[in-house]
Amino acid sequence: MKALLPVVFVSALCSSMALAHNAGDIFVRGGLAAVMPDESSDDVASSGELELNNDTQVGVTLTYMLTDQLGVELLAATPFTHEVSTKGLGDVAEVSHLPPSIMAQYYFGQANSQIRPYIGAGLNYTVFFDEKGKGALADTDVDLDNSFGLAAQVGIDVNFAENWFANASLWYMDINTDVHTVVGTFDADIDPITFMASVGYTF
């Protein structure tokens, strides 16, 4: 998907078709979303802060255009799973989450422009589940509180065929949670940057 996206964008620039994000339009985007946590946390039993690895899953967005410039978007995805570790202990847990978000968006340019950059701001609710202790915490309970916070995005849509367009977007989500373990409760800020490369269709 990421390798093909530049080819799609170049093809779109050579096309004369317009990207019609008009008032009343509904469009969906589907592709790959890579979540890259920018985490920080309390020190865990003198072993360092919690660290989470990156994960890539399928992402889907649904957008309704209120006007030619203003849209509302809902983000959904298949569950992201992260290995949780500390420098001193190595892997200590595995956790999955879903980060549904709703965004208010502003689209630049005219409704019939071939290229439509946009920005967005909104709210994210992250649900954690399937937490599992590993390593030093194997066979113990690990639990993460769900998180409610702000979200922001920038993106661009480029038309390449009638009703079809390519998209690249960058998201920031404010995710804060309490991690409950047998050795204590630790505050953690996950705050991921998410890159999504997708293809969209306008109804």
Accessible surface in RSA format (square Angstrom, percent):
REM  Atomic radii and reference values for relative SASA: ProtOr
REM  Chains: A
REM  Algorithm: Lee & Richards
REM  Probe-radius: 1.40
REM  Slices: 20
REM RES _ NUM      All-atoms   Total-Side   Main-Chain    Non-polar    All polar
REM                ABS   REL    ABS   REL    ABS   REL    ABS   REL    ABS   REL
RES MET A   1    80.97  41.9  45.25  29.9  35.71  85.0  42.11  35.8  38.86  51.5
RES LYS A   2    99.40  48.5  89.13  54.7  10.27  24.4  57.74  52.0  41.65  44.4
RES ALA A   3    87.43  80.4  62.73  96.8  24.70  56.2  73.60 103.7  13.83  36.6
RES LEU A   4   118.79  66.2 118.76  85.0   0.03   0.1 118.76  83.4   0.03   0.1
RES LEU A   5    14.84   8.3  13.83   9.9   1.01   2.6  14.80  10.4   0.04   0.1
RES PRO A   6    78.60  57.3  72.34  65.9   6.26  22.7  78.42  64.7   0.18   1.1
RES VAL A   7    93.26  61.4  90.00  81.5   3.26   7.9  92.94  80.8   0.32   0.9
RES VAL A   8    34.38  22.6  32.59  29.5   1.80   4.3  34.38  29.9   0.00   0.0
RES PHE A   9    37.19  18.6  37.19  23.0   0.00   0.0  37.19  22.5   0.00   0.0
RES VAL A  10    92.94  61.2  92.92  84.1   0.02   0.0  92.92  80.7   0.02   0.1
RES SER A  11    61.17  51.7  48.68  65.0  12.49  28.8  31.62  67.3  29.55  41.4
RES ALA A  12     0.00   0.0   0.00   0.0   0.00   0.0   0.00   0.0   0.00   0.0
RES LEU A  13   107.99  60.1  83.05  59.4  24.94  62.7  83.30  58.5  24.70  66.5
RES CYS A  14   110.24  83.4  70.90  79.1  39.34  92.5  34.65  87.8  75.59  81.5
RES SER A  15    28.67  24.2  14.27  19.0  14.40  33.2  18.32  39.0  10.35  14.5
RES SER A  16   117.55  99.3  80.21 107.0  37.34  86.0  53.91 114.8  63.64  89.2
RES MET A  17    90.28  46.8  83.16  55.0   7.12  17.0  88.99  75.7   1.30   1.7
RES ALA A  18    53.87  49.5  32.29  49.8  21.58  49.1  33.58  47.3  20.29  53.8
RES LEU A  19     3.61   2.0   3.31   2.4   0.29   0.7   3.61   2.5   0.00   0.0
RES ALA A  20    45.03  41.4  40.07  61.8   4.96  11.3  40.07  56.4   4.96  13.1
RES HIS A  21     0.00   0.0   0.00   0.0   0.00   0.0   0.00   0.0   0.00   0.0
RES ASN A  22    56.62  39.0  56.62  54.7   0.00   0.0  17.20  41.4  39.42  38.1
RES ALA A  23    56.14  51.6  35.30  54.5  20.83  47.4  35.70  50.3  20.43  54.1
RES GLY A  24    42.43  52.3   0.00   N/A  42.43  52.3  21.73  59.6  20.70  46.4
RES ASP A  25    25.92  18.2  24.49  24.4   1.43   3.4   1.43   3.4  24.49  24.4
RES ILE A  26    76.01  43.3  74.91  55.8   1.11   2.7  74.91  53.9   1.11   3.0
RES PHE A  27     0.30   0.2   0.09   0.1   0.21   0.6   0.09   0.1   0.21   0.6
RES VAL A  28    47.02  30.9  46.90  42.5   0.12   0.3  46.90  40.7   0.12   0.3
RES ARG A  29     3.32   1.4   2.65   1.3   0.68   1.6   3.03   4.1   0.30   0.2
RES GLY A  30    30.00  37.0   0.00   N/A  30.00  37.0  21.09  57.9   8.91  20.0
RES GLY A  31     7.85   9.7   0.00   N/A   7.85   9.7   6.26  17.2   1.59   3.6
RES LEU A  32    60.96  33.9  60.94  43.6   0.01   0.0  60.96  42.8   0.00   0.0
RES ALA A  33     3.25   3.0   3.25   5.0   0.00   0.0   3.25   4.6   0.00   0.0
RES ALA A  34     8.16   7.5   8.09  12.5   0.06   0.1   8.09  11.4   0.06   0.2
RES VAL A  35     4.41   2.9   4.41   4.0   0.00   0.0   4.41   3.8   0.00   0.0
RES MET A  36    68.22  35.3  65.88  43.6   2.34   5.6  28.29  24.1  39.93  52.9
RES PRO A  37    17.75  12.9   0.07   0.1  17.68  64.3   0.07   0.1  17.68 109.9
RES ASP A  38   102.78  72.0  92.80  92.4   9.98  23.6  17.59  41.4  85.19  85.0
RES GLU A  39    45.05  25.9  25.23  19.1  19.82  47.2   7.76  15.0  37.30  30.5
RES SER A  40    49.70  42.0  49.24  65.7   0.46   1.1  32.31  68.8  17.39  24.4
RES SER A  41    18.47  15.6   0.86   1.2  17.61  40.6   8.20  17.5  10.27  14.4
RES ASP A  42    66.75  46.8  59.70  59.4   7.05  16.7  19.71  46.4  47.04  46.9
RES ASP A  43    78.62  55.1  60.50  60.2  18.12  42.8  37.22  87.6  41.40  41.3
RES VAL A  44     4.60   3.0   4.60   4.2   0.00   0.0   4.60   4.0   0.00   0.0
RES ALA A  45    65.73  60.4  27.69  42.7  38.04  86.5  47.06  66.3  18.67  49.5
RES SER A  46   109.97  92.9  74.34  99.2  35.63  82.1  38.93  82.9  71.04  99.5
RES SER A  47    12.49  10.6   4.26   5.7   8.23  19.0  10.59  22.6   1.90   2.7
RES GLY A  48    22.78  28.1   0.00   N/A  22.78  28.1  20.63  56.6   2.15   4.8
RES GLU A  49    83.26  47.8  77.67  58.8   5.60  13.3  24.36  47.1  58.90  48.1
RES LEU A  50    10.38   5.8   9.75   7.0   0.63   1.6   9.75   6.8   0.63   1.7
RES GLU A  51    55.14  31.7  54.54  41.3   0.60   1.4  21.80  42.2  33.34  27.2
RES LEU A  52    19.94  11.1   8.06   5.8  11.89  29.9   9.64   6.8  10.30  27.7
RES ASN A  53    72.43  49.9  61.81  59.7  10.62  25.6  38.47  92.6  33.96  32.8
RES ASN A  54    92.15  63.5  75.62  73.1  16.53  39.8  20.62  49.6  71.54  69.1
RES ASP A  55    28.70  20.1  23.37  23.3   5.33  12.6   5.58  13.1  23.12  23.1
RES THR A  56    63.41  45.1  45.68  46.3  17.73  42.3  27.20  36.5  36.20  54.7
RES GLN A  57    51.33  28.7  47.40  34.6   3.93   9.3   3.93   8.4  47.40  35.9
RES VAL A  58    73.32  48.2  73.04  66.1   0.28   0.7  73.04  63.5   0.28   0.8
RES GLY A  59     0.00   0.0   0.00   N/A   0.00   0.0   0.00   0.0   0.00   0.0
RES VAL A  60    68.90  45.3  68.24  61.8   0.65   1.6  68.24  59.3   0.65   1.8
RES THR A  61     3.23   2.3   2.79   2.8   0.45   1.1   3.08   4.1   0.15   0.2
RES LEU A  62    86.84  48.4  83.74  59.9   3.10   7.8  83.74  58.8   3.10   8.3
RES THR A  63     0.28   0.2   0.10   0.1   0.18   0.4   0.18   0.2   0.10   0.1
RES TYR A  64    99.74  46.6  98.84  56.2   0.90   2.3  61.96  46.6  37.78  46.6
RES MET A  65     0.02   0.0   0.00   0.0   0.02   0.1   0.00   0.0   0.02   0.0
RES LEU A  66    97.16  54.1  75.13  53.7  22.03  55.4  76.37  53.6  20.78  55.9
RES THR A  67    60.21  42.8  59.38  60.2   0.83   2.0  57.36  77.0   2.84   4.3
RES ASP A  68    56.58  39.6  54.10  53.8   2.47   5.8  10.04  23.6  46.54  46.4
RES GLN A  69    49.59  27.7  49.58  36.2   0.01   0.0  15.28  32.5  34.31  26.0
RES LEU A  70    82.64  46.0  82.64  59.1   0.00   0.0  82.64  58.0   0.00   0.0
RES GLY A  71     1.68   2.1   0.00   N/A   1.68   2.1   0.00   0.0   1.68   3.8
RES VAL A  72    51.58  33.9  48.80  44.2   2.78   6.7  48.80  42.4   2.78   7.5
RES GLU A  73     1.37   0.8   1.06   0.8   0.32   0.8   0.32   0.6   1.06   0.9
RES LEU A  74    88.94  49.5  86.54  61.9   2.40   6.0  86.54  60.8   2.40   6.5
RES LEU A  75     8.67   4.8   8.50   6.1   0.17   0.4   8.50   6.0   0.17   0.5
RES ALA A  76    51.79  47.6  49.15  75.8   2.65   6.0  51.79  72.9   0.00   0.0
RES ALA A  77    21.94  20.2   1.53   2.4  20.42  46.4   6.88   9.7  15.06  39.9
RES THR A  78    59.13  42.1  55.90  56.7   3.23   7.7  57.89  77.8   1.24   1.9
RES PRO A  79    58.77  42.8  54.32  49.5   4.45  16.2  54.32  44.8   4.45  27.7
RES PHE A  80     3.07   1.5   3.07   1.9   0.00   0.0   3.07   1.9   0.00   0.0
RES THR A  81    49.27  35.0  42.57  43.2   6.70  16.0  27.76  37.3  21.51  32.5
RES HIS A  82     1.09   0.6   0.83   0.6   0.26   0.7   0.73   0.8   0.36   0.4
RES GLU A  83    49.42  28.4  47.24  35.7   2.18   5.2  31.25  60.4  18.16  14.8
RES VAL A  84    10.57   7.0  10.57   9.6   0.00   0.0  10.57   9.2   0.00   0.0
RES SER A  85    23.50  19.9  23.50  31.4   0.00   0.0   6.67  14.2  16.82  23.6
RES THR A  86     3.42   2.4   0.00   0.0   3.42   8.2   0.00   0.0   3.42   5.2
RES LYS A  87   175.76  85.7 139.26  85.4  36.50  86.9 115.19 103.7  60.57  64.5
RES GLY A  88    57.46  70.9   0.00   N/A  57.46  70.9  25.72  70.6  31.73  71.1
RES LEU A  89    76.76  42.8  52.07  37.2  24.70  62.1  57.26  40.2  19.50  52.5
RES GLY A  90    33.49  41.3   0.00   N/A  33.49  41.3  31.40  86.2   2.09   4.7
RES ASP A  91    67.65  47.4  59.69  59.4   7.97  18.8  13.05  30.7  54.61  54.5
RES VAL A  92     2.79   1.8   2.79   2.5   0.00   0.0   2.79   2.4   0.00   0.0
RES ALA A  93     4.79   4.4   4.79   7.4   0.00   0.0   4.79   6.7   0.00   0.0
RES GLU A  94    40.50  23.3  40.45  30.6   0.06   0.1   2.16   4.2  38.35  31.3
RES VAL A  95     0.75   0.5   0.67   0.6   0.08   0.2   0.75   0.6   0.00   0.0
RES SER A  96    10.40   8.8  10.40  13.9   0.00   0.0   0.50   1.1   9.90  13.9
RES HIS A  97     7.54   4.1   7.54   5.2   0.00   0.0   4.81   5.0   2.73   3.2
RES LEU A  98    58.67  32.7  58.67  42.0   0.00   0.0  58.67  41.2   0.00   0.0
RES PRO A  99     5.09   3.7   4.98   4.5   0.11   0.4   4.98   4.1   0.11   0.7
RES PRO A 100    52.86  38.5  49.80  45.4   3.05  11.1  50.19  41.4   2.67  16.6
RES SER A 101     2.63   2.2   0.00   0.0   2.63   6.1   2.49   5.3   0.14   0.2
RES ILE A 102    90.62  51.6  89.08  66.4   1.54   3.7  89.14  64.2   1.49   4.0
RES MET A 103     1.55   0.8   0.00   0.0   1.55   3.7   1.55   1.3   0.00   0.0
RES ALA A 104    67.93  62.5  59.21  91.4   8.72  19.8  59.94  84.4   7.99  21.2
RES GLN A 105     4.50   2.5   0.00   0.0   4.50  10.7   2.42   5.1   2.09   1.6
RES TYR A 106    92.34  43.1  90.71  51.6   1.63   4.2  54.58  41.0  37.76  46.5
RES TYR A 107     0.00   0.0   0.00   0.0   0.00   0.0   0.00   0.0   0.00   0.0
RES PHE A 108    88.86  44.5  87.43  54.2   1.43   3.7  88.86  53.9   0.00   0.0
RES GLY A 109    40.64  50.1   0.00   N/A  40.64  50.1  28.14  77.2  12.51  28.0
RES GLN A 110   126.91  71.0 126.49  92.4   0.42   1.0  39.99  85.1  86.92  65.9
RES ALA A 111    14.10  13.0  10.70  16.5   3.40   7.7  10.70  15.1   3.40   9.0
RES ASN A 112   101.98  70.3  94.78  91.6   7.20  17.3  24.69  59.4  77.29  74.7
RES SER A 113    30.12  25.5  21.44  28.6   8.68  20.0  19.10  40.7  11.02  15.4
RES GLN A 114    42.66  23.9  35.83  26.2   6.84  16.3  14.63  31.1  28.03  21.3
RES ILE A 115    60.98  34.7  53.20  39.6   7.78  18.7  53.20  38.3   7.78  21.1
RES ARG A 116     0.00   0.0   0.00   0.0   0.00   0.0   0.00   0.0   0.00   0.0
RES PRO A 117    53.74  39.2  53.74  49.0   0.00   0.0  53.74  44.4   0.00   0.0
RES TYR A 118     4.68   2.2   2.13   1.2   2.55   6.6   0.01   0.0   4.67   5.8
RES ILE A 119    83.58  47.6  83.28  62.0   0.30   0.7  83.28  60.0   0.30   0.8
RES GLY A 120     8.98  11.1   0.00   N/A   8.98  11.1   3.86  10.6   5.12  11.5
RES ALA A 121    62.71  57.7  57.93  89.4   4.78  10.9  58.17  81.9   4.54  12.0
RES GLY A 122    18.63  23.0   0.00   N/A  18.63  23.0  15.75  43.2   2.88   6.5
RES LEU A 123    74.75  41.6  72.89  52.1   1.85   4.7  73.08  51.3   1.66   4.5
RES ASN A 124     0.54   0.4   0.00   0.0   0.54   1.3   0.54   1.3   0.00   0.0
RES TYR A 125    97.29  45.4  96.10  54.7   1.20   3.1  68.52  51.5  28.77  35.5
RES THR A 126     0.22   0.2   0.22   0.2   0.00   0.0   0.22   0.3   0.00   0.0
RES VAL A 127    50.28  33.1  50.28  45.5   0.00   0.0  50.28  43.7   0.00   0.0
RES PHE A 128    13.37   6.7   0.95   0.6  12.42  32.3   0.95   0.6  12.42  35.6
RES PHE A 129    59.73  29.9  57.17  35.4   2.56   6.7  59.73  36.2   0.00   0.0
RES ASP A 130    89.06  62.4  73.20  72.9  15.86  37.5  15.17  35.7  73.90  73.7
RES GLU A 131    38.78  22.3  16.68  12.6  22.10  52.6   0.19   0.4  38.59  31.5
RES LYS A 132   116.65  56.9 111.75  68.6   4.91  11.7  67.52  60.8  49.13  52.3
RES GLY A 133    15.56  19.2   0.00   N/A  15.56  19.2   0.00   0.0  15.56  34.8
RES LYS A 134    68.02  33.2  65.36  40.1   2.66   6.3  45.02  40.5  23.00  24.5
RES GLY A 135    55.28  68.2   0.00   N/A  55.28  68.2  34.21  93.9  21.07  47.2
RES ALA A 136    67.97  62.5  25.88  39.9  42.09  95.7  39.20  55.2  28.77  76.2
RES LEU A 137    11.29   6.3  11.29   8.1   0.00   0.0  11.29   7.9   0.00   0.0
RES ALA A 138    47.70  43.9  35.61  55.0  12.08  27.5  35.61  50.2  12.08  32.0
RES ASP A 139   153.81 107.7 106.62 106.1  47.19 111.6  44.25 104.2 109.55 109.3
RES THR A 140    44.10  31.4  27.28  27.7  16.82  40.1  34.58  46.4   9.52  14.4
RES ASP A 141   123.70  86.6 115.79 115.2   7.91  18.7  34.66  81.6  89.04  88.8
RES VAL A 142    12.66   8.3   1.41   1.3  11.25  27.1   1.45   1.3  11.22  30.4
RES ASP A 143    70.45  49.3  70.45  70.1   0.00   0.0  22.55  53.1  47.90  47.8
RES LEU A 144    15.33   8.5   9.48   6.8   5.85  14.7   9.48   6.7   5.85  15.7
RES ASP A 145    55.48  38.9  50.84  50.6   4.64  11.0  22.73  53.5  32.75  32.7
RES ASN A 146    69.69  48.1  44.63  43.1  25.07  60.4   8.01  19.3  61.68  59.6
RES SER A 147     4.29   3.6   1.53   2.0   2.76   6.4   2.76   5.9   1.53   2.1
RES PHE A 148   138.03  69.1 107.57  66.6  30.46  79.3 107.57  65.2  30.46  87.2
RES GLY A 149     9.96  12.3   0.00   N/A   9.96  12.3   9.96  27.3   0.00   0.0
RES LEU A 150   121.14  67.5 121.06  86.6   0.08   0.2 121.14  85.1   0.00   0.0
RES ALA A 151     4.50   4.1   0.00   0.0   4.50  10.2   1.34   1.9   3.17   8.4
RES ALA A 152    44.31  40.7  43.56  67.2   0.76   1.7  43.85  61.8   0.46   1.2
RES GLN A 153     6.96   3.9   0.18   0.1   6.78  16.1   3.45   7.3   3.51   2.7
RES VAL A 154    79.02  52.0  78.69  71.2   0.32   0.8  78.69  68.4   0.32   0.9
RES GLY A 155    11.39  14.0   0.00   N/A  11.39  14.0   5.74  15.7   5.65  12.7
RES ILE A 156    55.77  31.7  55.77  41.5   0.00   0.0  55.77  40.2   0.00   0.0
RES ASP A 157     0.00   0.0   0.00   0.0   0.00   0.0   0.00   0.0   0.00   0.0
RES VAL A 158     1.42   0.9   1.42   1.3   0.00   0.0   1.42   1.2   0.00   0.0
RES ASN A 159     2.03   1.4   2.03   2.0   0.00   0.0   0.00   0.0   2.03   2.0
RES PHE A 160    64.43  32.2  45.34  28.1  19.09  49.7  45.39  27.5  19.04  54.5
RES ALA A 161    31.19  28.7  31.19  48.1   0.00   0.0  31.19  43.9   0.00   0.0
RES GLU A 162   129.03  74.1 117.72  89.1  11.31  26.9  39.03  75.5  90.00  73.5
RES ASN A 163    65.74  45.3  54.37  52.5  11.38  27.4   6.34  15.3  59.41  57.4
RES TRP A 164   108.16  43.4 108.16  52.4   0.00   0.0  87.15  46.5  21.01  34.1
RES PHE A 165     0.11   0.1   0.11   0.1   0.00   0.0   0.11   0.1   0.00   0.0
RES ALA A 166     0.00   0.0   0.00   0.0   0.00   0.0   0.00   0.0   0.00   0.0
RES ASN A 167     0.81   0.6   0.81   0.8   0.00   0.0   0.00   0.0   0.81   0.8
RES ALA A 168    20.86  19.2  18.78  29.0   2.08   4.7  19.04  26.8   1.82   4.8
RES SER A 169     6.13   5.2   2.84   3.8   3.29   7.6   3.39   7.2   2.74   3.8
RES LEU A 170    80.28  44.7  77.62  55.5   2.66   6.7  77.80  54.6   2.48   6.7
RES TRP A 171     3.50   1.4   1.71   0.8   1.79   4.2   2.66   1.4   0.84   1.4
RES TYR A 172    90.80  42.4  89.82  51.1   0.98   2.6  68.60  51.5  22.21  27.4
RES MET A 173     4.27   2.2   4.27   2.8   0.00   0.0   2.12   1.8   2.15   2.8
RES ASP A 174    55.17  38.6  53.80  53.6   1.37   3.2   7.07  16.6  48.10  48.0
RES ILE A 175     1.43   0.8   1.43   1.1   0.00   0.0   1.43   1.0   0.00   0.0
RES ASN A 176    65.10  44.9  57.46  55.5   7.65  18.4  24.24  58.3  40.86  39.5
RES THR A 177     2.91   2.1   0.19   0.2   2.72   6.5   2.91   3.9   0.00   0.0
RES ASP A 178    53.86  37.7  52.39  52.1   1.47   3.5   2.19   5.2  51.67  51.5
RES VAL A 179    10.66   7.0  10.66   9.6   0.00   0.0  10.66   9.3   0.00   0.0
RES HIS A 180    64.85  35.4  63.08  43.8   1.78   4.5  49.51  51.0  15.34  17.8
RES THR A 181    23.74  16.9   5.10   5.2  18.64  44.4   8.61  11.6  15.12  22.9
RES VAL A 182    97.25  64.0  58.14  52.6  39.12  94.3  66.62  57.9  30.63  83.1
RES VAL A 183    79.71  52.4  47.49  43.0  32.22  77.6  56.21  48.8  23.49  63.7
RES GLY A 184    30.52  37.6   0.00   N/A  30.52  37.6  28.88  79.3   1.64   3.7
RES THR A 185    76.09  54.1  48.52  49.2  27.58  65.7  29.58  39.7  46.51  70.3
RES PHE A 186    18.40   9.2  18.40  11.4   0.00   0.0  18.40  11.2   0.00   0.0
RES ASP A 187    56.03  39.2  53.88  53.6   2.15   5.1  20.92  49.2  35.11  35.0
RES ALA A 188     3.97   3.7   3.95   6.1   0.02   0.0   3.97   5.6   0.00   0.0
RES ASP A 189    44.54  31.2  44.33  44.1   0.21   0.5   4.16   9.8  40.38  40.3
RES ILE A 190     7.21   4.1   7.21   5.4   0.00   0.0   7.21   5.2   0.00   0.0
RES ASP A 191    26.01  18.2  25.81  25.7   0.20   0.5   2.83   6.7  23.17  23.1
RES PRO A 192     2.23   1.6   2.10   1.9   0.13   0.5   2.10   1.7   0.13   0.8
RES ILE A 193    62.32  35.5  62.32  46.4   0.00   0.0  62.32  44.9   0.00   0.0
RES THR A 194     6.56   4.7   6.56   6.6   0.00   0.0   5.90   7.9   0.66   1.0
RES PHE A 195    57.04  28.5  57.04  35.3   0.00   0.0  57.04  34.6   0.00   0.0
RES MET A 196     2.44   1.3   2.44   1.6   0.00   0.0   0.07   0.1   2.37   3.1
RES ALA A 197     0.05   0.0   0.05   0.1   0.00   0.0   0.05   0.1   0.00   0.0
RES SER A 198     0.00   0.0   0.00   0.0   0.00   0.0   0.00   0.0   0.00   0.0
RES VAL A 199    46.84  30.8  39.73  36.0   7.11  17.1  39.73  34.5   7.11  19.3
RES GLY A 200     0.68   0.8   0.00   N/A   0.68   0.8   0.68   1.9   0.00   0.0
RES TYR A 201    64.78  30.2  64.44  36.7   0.35   0.9  30.31  22.8  34.47  42.5
RES THR A 202    13.15   9.4  11.83  12.0   1.32   3.2  10.38  13.9   2.78   4.2
RES PHE A 203   146.27  73.2 100.29  62.1  45.98 119.6 132.10  80.1  14.17  40.5
END  Absolute sums over single chains surface
CHAIN  1 A     9229.3       7582.6       1646.7       5953.6       3275.7
END  Absolute sums over all chains
TOTAL          9229.3       7582.6       1646.7       5953.6       3275.7
